[in-house]
Amino acid sequence: MDSVYVKRNKAGRINIKAGNKVNSVINTTVISLTLLTVIAFLLFDYTGLDIGRAVVETASNLKTMFLQPAFSHFTWREGLYQLGVTISLAVLATILGAIIAFFLALWSAVNLSNRWVSKAIKIFVAFIRAVPTVLWVLIFAIAAGLGSEAAILGMLFHSVAYLVKAFSEAFEEVDKGMLEALKSTGAGWWQTITHAVIPSTSTYLLSWTFLRFEINFSVAVAMGAAAGAGGIGFELFMASGFYFDLREVGFITYAILLVAIVLEMMSTKLKQRYFPSAVK
């Protein structure tokens, strides 16, 4: 947003200076980060570093990884099973998170709930969102132990906080006239929800839920290694950290990329069906 600075000089004249605070902050941040990056590179210890050899070896590793993918420590059947485990973790965390978030979002929306209850829920979920999913998984791992339980709880916790914000904002956009008309006819709170709020926001709820599912799939891959949740992420961790099998790493990477592409295609289809104007 543009800002205008007005200042009166000694002669009594008014000087008007236009500026942009947002651009100033962005420029200052970029310059600071650039300087810190340059300083960091200057302070590196380059003893024994052969840049030419490093480039050649990196190119060779990438060639082996992505141009010669293969698997040697599991079969096709085992690979599909592990991929299914990862997808199942994401589905479970998303569905449970969407159900819980739906009811919390109803109480979080200003136009549907008490103001103090709305603020309390929004502050609580904002705190949850501020903590990365990985940390929530590790926190739950203390109580439940490393495994799929901790991964699901961590993803569920963060998914609820994410979807509460998205759902509540959608609920708050519902036409006030429609809500007042229903209330004037004697409709109760739940009748207002079922006859006005849900029909008006169902497409947005579906879109946000599927978006969170895409996020949870990526998180489930990482949690397979970080939290021992199993799935294709654990196989990727074993192939890279224990077996040092670059071909298998490339194969697993392609499998994950294929699933991500399929999810993106499904998301696009949903947008074309429910939000045709946004796709154009």
Beta strands, then each sheet from edge to edge (+ up, - down):
strand 1: 2-8
strand 2: 14-20
sheet 1: 1+ 2-
end
